[in-house]
């Protein structure tokens, strides 16, 4: 197995076992090929809006069984890291200071979809509640921490194109891992 970085190579640095990589597309590879191919992750990438990185055990577990293709739609859409927090308001994405960044989020979603298609992605594991990657529940656009039903821009586009989307902490992700364990 190759530890694919795809076009996001320069954006993600040498590490990839972090919360940021919950924004990672994955496809199944034989488990016997994974152990020697996993690179060390001394410096996890920092593409969260606040410039921080957090390890995510569920994503680490995925790395043992799947080829991960890390992407950050926000960065791919042209947004910097760190960046002003943004939330989705209907079809738009707006920064806390009021600037509309919908175009950047859509551009990033298109890049993520293009990568998923090119790499033959079966499922995407995305950052929960994000205006880009949230699936089923996102922040409501008031910047108060309140949540509402909905999907982020990238999650919505991936789903519309037949790619299964999981949040990095969802019960469904655990169920997915269990089903894969029983099928191999």
N, C-alpha and C positions, 0 to 999 in steps of 0.2 A: 504494500500500500504506500502510496506517496502521500505525504502530508500536504495536501493541496492548499495553496494560498490564492490561486487564481490571480485575477488582476488586483486583488486587495493586498498583495505582498507588501508593497511599500507603505500601506496604511496600518498594518497590524503589527509590525515589528517581529521579533522572534518568538514571542509567546502566543498561546492561544487557548489557555485553559482558564478563562475568566468569565465573569458575568457578561462581558461584552460579546463573547463568542456564543452567548445564547442567541445572538443574532447570527447564527451560523446555519447554513444549509447542510444537510447531511444525506449521504447515500450509503447503502449497505455494501460492505466489503467483507471478505472472509476474515474471521477473527484471527486466524493463525498468522495473518500478514500484518497485524497491527502493532505488536509489541516493539519490534525493533525500529519501526518507522516513526514512532512518536518522538518529536523533538523536545528537548528540555524547554521549560517556560520560565526562565529566570526573570524576565521583565514582561509581565502581561500587558497587552496593548491597552491603551487608554483612549477609548473613543466615546465613553459616556459623556453626556452633556456637561458634567462637572469636571471632566478630565481625570476621573478616578477609575480604578479597575477593581473588581471584586471577583474572587474565585467562586465558581458555581460547581458544586459536586455533581449535579445531574449532568452537566455538560462534560465534566471529566469522565463520568461513566460512559457517556456516548462515545468519547474519544477512544475508548478501549474496543469498541465494536464497529464504529463507523468512520468513514472518511469525512472529516469536517472541512467545510469551505467557508472560512470566516468572511463575513461582509458586514459593513456598517453603512446602511442606506443613507444616514444623515451625512456622513463624511463623503460618500460617493456622490451625493447630491450637491456637494460644494460647501457644506457647513463646516466651520472650524471646531476644534476641540481644544480647550473647553468652549462652550457656547451658552448663550442665554437660553434658559429653559423654554420649551415650546409645548403647547397643548393643542389638541384638535378641537375645532369648533365647527361642527357640521362637516362640510366638504373642505374646509380651510384648516391650515395649521398656522397658528399665530404665536409669536414669541411673547414672553412676559411683558416686554416693553411695547407691545402692540404691532410690531413689524410682521407683515404677512410673509411666511416662508413656505407657502404651499408649493411653489414651483420647485424649490430645492428638495422637498420631501417627495414630490412626484418623480423628479429626475432620479433620485436615489432608489426609489421603488422600481423604476424601469430598469436600472442597472442591476439590481438584485434579481429581478425576473430574468433578465438576459443571461446572467450567470447561472441561474438555476436551470434554465433550458439547455444551455451549452454543456453543463456538467451532468445532465440527466438526473437532477435532484428528485427524490421521491417525497421528501418531507423537509420542513424548515422548523427549526427551534428558535424562537424569537423572544426578545425581552418583553416581559409582561408590562402592561399599562402604558407603554411608550406610544407617542403620537405616530410613530412609524411602524413599530412592530407589535404593539398590543393586539391581543386576540381575544375578543369577547368582552373585554372590559378595558377602558382607557380613562385617563384623567379628563374631566368634563370641560376644560377650557376656562375655568375660573381661577386657576392657580391657587386653589385652597386645599388641594389634596383630595377633593371629592371625586368619586369615580362614577362612570356611567357606562351603560352597555354600548359596545361598538368595537370597531377594529381600527388599528393604525393604518396608514396609507399603504405600507408595504404588505402587511398581513392581508389587507383587503385585496390587493392586486394578485398576490400569490394564490389566495383561495379562489379568486375568479378564474384563474388559469389552471385549476385542478391540482395545486400543490397542497398537501396536507400541512397544516400549521399547528404547532404545539408551543405553548408557553414554557419557559424554562423551569417552572416550578409546578406545573399542572399535574394533577393526578393522572390525566390521560398520557402524559409523558412516561410516568412510571408503568402504566398499563402497556404502553407501546414497548418499552424495554422488556417487560415480562413476556409479551407475545413473541418478540424476536428471540428471546432466550429459549422458548419452547419450540420454536420452528427450526432451530439450527441443530 
